[in-house]
Amino acid sequence: MQTLIFLQAAGNAGMIQMLFFAAIILVFWLFIIRPQAKRQKEQNAFANSLEKGQEVVTASGMLGRINKIEAEIVTLEIGTKSFVRITRSAISKDLTEQVYGKEMKKGPVETND
């Protein structure tokens, strides 16, 4: 007949490991997940507030003035009579603020009446 012997660790060791694991998750959330969620929320608010005539910078570094907004497609004027169509999410809030400052200047709005 076989006898099985189970060894058990001290009572507090398991609780200390659980607290340590919880502390790691808390630090991960505080320093990585929360700031990233905040930046994403700011980027989405910026993308939804875009207006015609606003000068912006795309995520790839292209500078232009918004000429037309059609749902998720934004037409940028990147030079005289040169237009590029991009998605709204391709416009970077951080790069736009870095190049144009917090006030994000607007150029003259041309109308085709």
TIGUMAR-705404 format. One record per residue (C-alpha): x, y, z; residue number from 1; residue in one letter. Coordinates in steps of 0.1 Angstrom, whole numbers. Layout:
X / Y / Z / NUM / a .
...
end
This chain:
0 / 0 / 0 / 1 / m .
13 / 35 / -9 / 2 / q .
12 / 64 / 15 / 3 / t .
9 / 99 / 1 / 4 / l .
24 / 128 / 20 / 5 / i .
13 / 163 / 11 / 6 / f .
35 / 191 / 22 / 7 / l .
19 / 224 / 29 / 8 / q .
37 / 258 / 30 / 9 / a .
33 / 282 / 59 / 10 / a .
-1 / 298 / 61 / 11 / g .
10 / 334 / 53 / 12 / n .
33 / 326 / 23 / 13 / a .
3 / 322 / -1 / 14 / g .
-13 / 354 / 11 / 15 / m .
20 / 374 / 6 / 16 / i .
23 / 360 / -29 / 17 / q .
-13 / 370 / -37 / 18 / m .
-6 / 405 / -24 / 19 / l .
26 / 408 / -44 / 20 / f .
8 / 397 / -76 / 21 / f .
-20 / 422 / -69 / 22 / a .
6 / 449 / -64 / 23 / a .
22 / 441 / -98 / 24 / i .
-12 / 443 / -115 / 25 / i .
-20 / 476 / -98 / 26 / l .
14 / 491 / -109 / 27 / v .
9 / 479 / -145 / 28 / f .
-25 / 495 / -146 / 29 / w .
-14 / 528 / -131 / 30 / l .
17 / 533 / -153 / 31 / f .
7 / 516 / -186 / 32 / i .
-31 / 510 / -192 / 33 / i .
-45 / 542 / -176 / 34 / r .
-23 / 567 / -193 / 35 / p .
-27 / 550 / -227 / 36 / q .
-65 / 550 / -223 / 37 / a .
-64 / 587 / -215 / 38 / k .
-43 / 595 / -245 / 39 / r .
-66 / 575 / -267 / 40 / q .
-96 / 594 / -254 / 41 / k .
-79 / 627 / -261 / 42 / e .
-70 / 616 / -296 / 43 / q .
-106 / 606 / -303 / 44 / n .
-120 / 639 / -290 / 45 / a .
-94 / 657 / -312 / 46 / f .
-104 / 637 / -343 / 47 / a .
-141 / 645 / -337 / 48 / n .
-134 / 682 / -333 / 49 / s .
-117 / 687 / -366 / 50 / l .
-130 / 716 / -387 / 51 / e .
-126 / 729 / -422 / 52 / k .
-96 / 753 / -425 / 53 / g .
-77 / 738 / -396 / 54 / q .
-40 / 731 / -402 / 55 / e .
-30 / 696 / -390 / 56 / v .
-2 / 670 / -392 / 57 / v .
-8 / 634 / -401 / 58 / t .
7 / 605 / -382 / 59 / a .
32 / 601 / -411 / 60 / s .
43 / 637 / -408 / 61 / g .
24 / 653 / -437 / 62 / m .
13 / 689 / -430 / 63 / l .
-19 / 703 / -446 / 64 / g .
-50 / 723 / -442 / 65 / r .
-84 / 705 / -440 / 66 / i .
-104 / 713 / -471 / 67 / n .
-133 / 689 / -467 / 68 / k .
-146 / 664 / -441 / 69 / i .
-169 / 635 / -452 / 70 / e .
-176 / 612 / -423 / 71 / a .
-143 / 594 / -417 / 72 / e .
-125 / 607 / -448 / 73 / i .
-107 / 641 / -446 / 74 / v .
-94 / 659 / -476 / 75 / t .
-62 / 678 / -469 / 76 / l .
-47 / 706 / -491 / 77 / e .
-10 / 699 / -489 / 78 / i .
0 / 725 / -515 / 79 / g .
-15 / 748 / -541 / 80 / t .
-43 / 727 / -558 / 81 / k .
-27 / 695 / -543 / 82 / s .
-52 / 674 / -523 / 83 / f .
-48 / 642 / -503 / 84 / v .
-76 / 621 / -489 / 85 / r .
-69 / 604 / -456 / 86 / i .
-89 / 588 / -427 / 87 / t .
-98 / 610 / -398 / 88 / r .
-78 / 587 / -374 / 89 / s .
-46 / 594 / -394 / 90 / a .
-44 / 629 / -381 / 91 / i .
-22 / 631 / -350 / 92 / s .
-31 / 653 / -321 / 93 / k .
4 / 651 / -306 / 94 / d .
22 / 661 / -338 / 95 / l .
-3 / 688 / -346 / 96 / t .
2 / 704 / -312 / 97 / e .
40 / 700 / -315 / 98 / q .
41 / 718 / -349 / 99 / v .
13 / 744 / -345 / 100 / y .
11 / 748 / -307 / 101 / g .
-19 / 743 / -284 / 102 / k .
-40 / 769 / -301 / 103 / e .
-39 / 750 / -335 / 104 / m .
-42 / 779 / -359 / 105 / k .
-68 / 780 / -386 / 106 / k .
-62 / 793 / -421 / 107 / g .
-87 / 812 / -442 / 108 / p .
-117 / 791 / -452 / 109 / v .
-123 / 792 / -490 / 110 / e .
-159 / 787 / -502 / 111 / t .
-168 / 775 / -536 / 112 / n .
-201 / 795 / -540 / 113 / d .
end
